Amino acid sequence: MLEALQFEFMRNALLAGLLTSIACGVIGTFIVVNRLVFLSGGIAHAAYGGIGLAFFFGLPYVAGTLGFALLVAMVMAAVTLKARPVGMALGVILLDLTPGYNVDLMSFLFGSILTVPTTDLWLMLVLNGMILLAVACYYNDFLALSYDEDFAQVRGVRVKFLYFLLLAMVALSVVMIIRIVGLILVIALLTIPPYIAEKYAGSLKKMMFLTSGATIIMVAGVCFFISLLVEFLKAKRFFSA
């Protein structure tokens, strides 16, 4: 295992996984507690429109995706969820119309953790820092908003501002990890581990730590052993035949 780390793409993959777990632990917790799963799914699908726009106009995909995802998140926060199918459809159309299009579309649908460049790692580090800073500054307000919005308003918490900020952080997280796990799994990674951690955590902070650490590792470990079992059964069937 350690020998594999001599390759840069393996080191990048490991670091990308660690940075992804931080975003998933923090933002995934807020998504589950505030019951924003469907809204987050809408942002993830609409972000695909940003990918299409970026490649159609020859822009860096991160800039196009991030800008479009943030715009859609703000619109969704203010209006409805109708941008979800529109955003993804726009992305597919623009990708088909892009002259000389040679981008591996599957990498954005299903992810490609082994192809994460070093520049993306630095971007992920910056975005993680922004998310952690925002949560640290407004943690108590987010806590009040997550469990009792009326109580938060009575306390003078800027509920509307925090709601927009929360969806903006969801958009940042989606853009950050869509290259890692893909559009298909991004919401699953943001919601399933926090949902599991919620059952065993006694506080919001503990839920974040469990999600970014033990829960994601546990899920990945179970999948790993299942894959080993499948390989073993296949090999046993092959030799018995």
PyMOL commands that set and color helices and strands:
alter all, ss='L'
color gray80, all
select helices_A, chain A and resi 2-6+8-33+37-56+61-78+83-97+105-110+113-115+118-137+139-147+149-154+159-198+204-240
alter helices_A, ss='H'
color red, helices_A
deselect
rebuild
show_as cartoon
